[in-house]
Amino acid sequence: MLSKHTLSRQTIALHWLTALSFIAIFALGLYVVDLPRGPEKGQLIGLHKSLGTIFLFLAMIRAIWRLKEGAISPAAIAPVWQQVIAKFVQFILLIATLAMPISGIAMSVGGGRGLDIFGVDIVSTTTKTPWLQELGSTIHHSAVTIIMTVLALHIIGAIKHHLIDKDATLTRMLGR
């Protein structure tokens, strides 16, 4: 089903707020990984974890909104293979916005470090749960390349729709 209708302000706001927040927190995580151990790295990891935990609430609101509103209808006719790729990419990105903060929380809590948001304890523990830490770490670290690839496909697809197909896909998400 094609839709030339504008998207709701809530849909647009949640998309961009989620996208920009996720990219910023993701970039911070990539930056922190390569820092040598020290106070700066510790502070930035704390910031990354706090922002990631807060982001989880935004991601849950976005996911609930998506379930309530349903998938956005395509703005133009596209070959079936492109529709399948687009739906897959959107699904993976939605899952990633939930999986990354949840896996980060699992890694922290499983490592006996608990969970805090800017120094305020949310979950206080010193008990290590190795399998939880390992599971969280595996998901959190192995998903990075997949997410970067899928995000690149999403951006390339939006640009393709705008510059080559000249349809309303991107302009709808910009509120026009």
HELIX and SHEET records of a PDB file:
HELIX    1   1 ARG A    9  VAL A   33  1                                  25    
HELIX    2   2 PRO A   39  GLU A   69  1                                  31    
HELIX    3   3 VAL A   80  GLY A  110  1                                  31    
HELIX    4   4 PRO A  130  LYS A  160  1                                  31    
HELIX    5   5 HIS A  161  ASP A  165  3                                   5    
HELIX    6   6 THR A  169  MET A  173  1                                   5    
SHEET    1   A 2 LEU A 115  ILE A 117  0                                        
SHEET    2   A 2 VAL A 120  VAL A 123 -1                                        
END                                                                             
